[in-house]
Amino acid sequence: MYDKPNTMASKEADKSREREMSKSTSQQADKFVVRLPDGMRNRLTDAALAQHASMNTLFIQALEQFLDSQQRQQLLLDALAEQVKRLERASAPA
């Protein structure tokens, strides 16, 4: 099998195609403007730099963690409510 040589030009062409694909995906993505309290943008920037990620990536990860934790919390509350009902039924006089 023949592999094309890894030339600098082919690497640059690959990067260019990746940027264009990313750009078109980014342009089609839903956008939402958020007003941040004083200092939060700097904190987000610092955290993104420390994790070698974009601010957008960090923001999306934080939102996903929050939404996932809300879902887990609701599941636990539902399970607790069901357990309370079972205990109440079991302790009720016959």
C-alpha distance (Angstrom), angle and dihedral (degrees) to the residues before:
residue distance angle dihedral
M1 . . .
Y2 3.78 . .
D3 3.81 119.3 .
K4 3.77 118.8 -161.9
P5 3.76 112.7 -119.6
N6 3.80 117.4 -97.9
T7 3.75 98.2 -118.1
M8 3.75 125.3 170.2
A9 3.82 89.5 -115.0
S10 3.81 93.0 54.8
K11 3.81 91.1 47.5
E12 3.79 90.8 51.2
A13 3.81 90.6 47.8
D14 3.83 89.8 51.8
K15 3.80 91.1 49.8
S16 3.78 90.8 48.4
R17 3.83 91.5 52.1
E18 3.82 90.3 48.3
R19 3.82 91.2 51.1
E20 3.80 91.4 49.6
M21 3.81 92.3 48.9
S22 3.80 90.7 47.5
K23 3.78 91.3 46.3
S24 3.79 94.1 52.3
T25 3.81 91.2 46.6
S26 3.79 90.5 48.0
Q27 3.79 91.8 49.3
Q28 3.81 90.9 52.5
A29 3.81 95.3 46.8
D30 3.79 121.5 104.5
K31 3.77 112.2 -97.6
F32 3.79 127.9 -151.2
V33 3.79 125.9 -177.1
V34 3.80 114.6 -137.7
R35 3.79 126.2 -166.7
L36 3.79 108.2 -143.0
P37 3.80 123.9 -156.3
D38 3.79 118.0 -113.8
G39 3.79 112.0 -68.0
M40 3.80 97.1 11.3
R41 3.81 94.1 102.2
N42 3.80 89.5 55.2
R43 3.81 90.8 48.8
L44 3.80 90.6 49.1
T45 3.81 91.3 48.0
D46 3.81 92.1 49.6
A47 3.80 92.5 48.0
A48 3.81 92.0 47.9
L49 3.80 91.7 50.4
A50 3.80 91.2 48.2
Q51 3.81 90.8 52.3
H52 3.82 94.7 41.0
A53 3.80 89.5 -122.5
S54 3.77 136.2 118.6
M55 3.77 121.1 -96.9
N56 3.80 88.0 -117.3
T57 3.81 92.0 54.5
L58 3.78 91.5 49.3
F59 3.80 91.7 47.4
I60 3.83 92.1 49.8
Q61 3.83 91.2 48.3
A62 3.81 90.6 51.6
L63 3.80 91.6 49.7
E64 3.80 91.7 48.3
Q65 3.81 91.3 50.4
F66 3.80 91.1 49.7
L67 3.81 94.2 48.0
D68 3.81 92.3 45.4
S69 3.81 91.1 50.1
Q70 3.80 90.5 49.7
Q71 3.79 90.1 52.9
R72 3.83 91.9 48.2
Q73 3.78 90.6 47.4
Q74 3.82 91.0 52.8
L75 3.80 91.5 49.1
L76 3.81 90.2 52.1
L77 3.79 92.5 47.6
D78 3.81 90.9 49.5
A79 3.81 91.1 49.7
L80 3.80 90.9 48.2
A81 3.81 92.0 49.8
E82 3.80 90.3 50.4
Q83 3.81 91.0 49.8
V84 3.82 90.9 50.6
K85 3.82 89.9 52.1
R86 3.81 90.7 51.1
L87 3.79 92.0 49.8
E88 3.80 91.8 47.9
R89 3.82 91.1 50.5
A90 3.80 91.4 47.3
S91 3.81 93.6 50.1
A92 3.83 95.8 43.8
P93 3.81 114.6 107.9
A94 3.79 113.9 -103.8
